């Protein structure tokens, strides 16, 4: 009788666990299929409520939080990822980014360095650590990491960011020719870097970036928007005041 009872209990538990996992996967799949960010987060959260050890759901939700600039939540999710997947270099990289965006540059450097130690070929981690070094005013270190990223993935358009950071670092050190050459490469790889050719904000960035402060993405975006508007104004003004044609002289 006892054996029968134990057998029934084990069967019920196994069945419940299987159904639990299946439901969690169902919500995860709904999150992948959804095209609305808030719904995706909702489904991934439901999956995690059913299976708190579902590392892929933490990864997906953490990335969504990052793009929504909810960096504290990004960090919380990727901390869970590295608890479940100790050797996930990308998770360490995202932790570094999450801390960097919150201004915790020293902590960011720790996690970005861990990402590089786990995967020495992870070009994006070198780019991110280069940015953290630049924000701390460590321009030589920033150049070294940006160069390493470029060497690993020179043909990747995303490496334009590494060229931009290296260019800004060269500018800070007075290497104007090297800075201009890197700006050209950054622009060719990613046209979004074009603002650096006309407006060099980097000459004064380091003066107010400290270990406990960081220029967040919203601030940079606003600066970029002002620059674009200013450039458009200059172009329009030049067109309005262009030299008269010879027939009009």
N, C-alpha and C positions, 0 to 999 in steps of 0.2 A: 504493500500500500504506500509506504514511504517513498519507494523508488518511483512509483507511478506519479505521485504528487510532485516529486522533485523534477521528473521528466516534463510534466505539464508546465511547471514554473519556468524551466529553462526554455521550453518551446515558446512560451508567451513572451519572455524577455527577448529572445532572438528575433521573433517576429516583430516585436515593438521597435527594436533597434533598427531592423531592416526598413520598416516603414518610416521611421524617424529620418534615416539617412536619405531615403528616396524622396520624402517631402522636402528636405533641405535642398537636394539637388534640383527638385522641381522649381523651387523659388529662385535658385541660382540661375537656372536656364531662362526663367522669365526675366530676370535682371539682364542677362545677356541679350535677350531679344528686344527688350524695351528700347525706345529711342528718346525717352524723356528722362533726364538725369535724376529728378526727384523720385520717379518710379523705380529706376534702377537701384538707387540707394535703398528704397523701401524693400524691394525684393531681396537684396543682398542681406539686409538687416534681418528679415524674416528667416532667411536661410541660416544665419548665425544664431538666432534665437533657438532654432531647432538643433543645430550642430555647432557649438561654440569652438570646435576644433577644425572648422572648415577654412583652411588657410587661403584658398583661392578667393573665397568671398571677402576676406579681409583685404586681400590685395586689390581686388576690383573696387571695393568701396573706398579704400584708402586713396586710390588714384583719382576717383571722382571727387573726393573731398579736396585733394590737392588742386584740381582744376577749378574748384569753387573757392579756392584760397582759404579753406578752413584747415589751416596747417596743424593746429593742435589735434584735431581729429585724424588727420593724416598720420601724425606721429603715433597716436594711440593704436591705430589699426596695424601699422607696420611693426610696432613693438610686439604685437601679438603674432605677426607673421614670423619674426625671427625666434620667438619662443617655440613655434611649431616647426620651423624650417631653419635650423641654426646656421646653415651654410648658404643662405640665399643672398648672393651679392647684390642683386637688384633691390631687395628689401632694405639692406643697409644703405644703399645709395639714396633711396627715397626717404629714409630716416634723416640722412644728412641734408637733403633738400628741405624737408619739413622743418628741421631745426634752423637751418640757414634763413629761411623765409621769416622765421619768428625772431631773428636777431641773435640766436645762440650760436655764434660762429665757432667757438672752441668745441662745443659739443658736436656741431656739424662736421668739423674736421675729423673728429674721432670716428664717426660713423662712415664718412667718405673714405677715410684711410682703411677702415675695415673692409669696405666694399672692394677696394683696390687689392688688398692682401688676399681676399678670397678669389678675385678674378683680375689678375694683372693685365688682361687684355680689354677690360671694360672701359672703352674710350670715354663714354659719357661721365663716368665717375671722375676721371682726370679733369674733364672740363668743369664739372661742378666744384671739385676741390680747388681748381684754379680760380674760380669765381670767389670762393670763400677766402682764399689767400689774398686776392685783390681787395676784397672788402675790409680785410684787416690791415691793409697797407703793406703786405709782404709781396712786393712786385716781382722780385727775382724768383720766388717760389711759384708765383702765379704763372710766370713765363715758362718755367720748367714743366709744370703740369699741362699747360696749354700745348706746348710743343709735343709732349708725349701723346696727348690726345690726337693731335694732328698726324703724328707718325703712325698711329694705329688705324686711323680712319680718314685719311686725307680726302678721299673721293665722296664721302658722305656729306650731303648738304647740311645736315645738322651740325657738322663740325665747324660751320661758319661762326658759331658762338665761341669756339675756342680761339679762332683767329681774332674775333672782336675783343675778347678778354686780353689776349696777348698784345694786341695793338694798344689797348688802353694802358696796359702795364708798361709797354715801351714808352708811351707818351709821358707817363709819370716819371720815368727815368731819364727823359730828355733824348730818347732815341727816335727822333722825329721821322727819319727816313724809313726805319724799320716799322714804325707805327703806321705810316701811310701805306707801305707795301701790304701789311696785314689787313688794313681796312679794305683795300682793293680786293683781296682774296675773300674776305668776309662778305663783301657785297656781292661778288660773283656767285658764291655758294648759297647765300640767302639774302635776297634784295631787301628784306626787312631791316638789315643792318645799314641801310643807306644813310640814315640820319647821322651816323658817326662821321660821314664825310664832310658834313656842313656845320655841325654843331658839336663841339667836343666838350661834353659835360664832365669828362673824366679829369680835367685839370683841377677840379675842386672837390670831387667826390670824397677822396680819402681824408680830407680835413675834418669831416664830421661823421665819418663811419668809425665806430668803436666796437669793442667786444660786445657791448650790450645794445647796439643800435644797428639797424639794417634798412636799406632803401627797399621797401617792398614793391611787389609787382604793380600795385595800383599806382604808386607814386611815379614809377618809371613810365607806366602807360600814359599817365597824364602829361608828363614831360614830353614824351614822344608825340602826343597829339598836338601839344603847343608848337613843337618844332615843325611838324607837318603843315600846320596852319600858317606858321610864319613863312615857310618856304613857298607855299602857294601864293601868299600875299606878295612876296618878293618877285616871283615869276610874273604875276599879273601886273605888278607895278612896272616891271621892265618892259613888258609888252605894250603897256599903255604909253610909255615914254620912249619907244624905240625911235631911232633916227629916221627922219623923213626920207621917202624915196627920192632918187635923183630928179625925177620929173617934177617934184614938189619944191625943189630948192630954188 
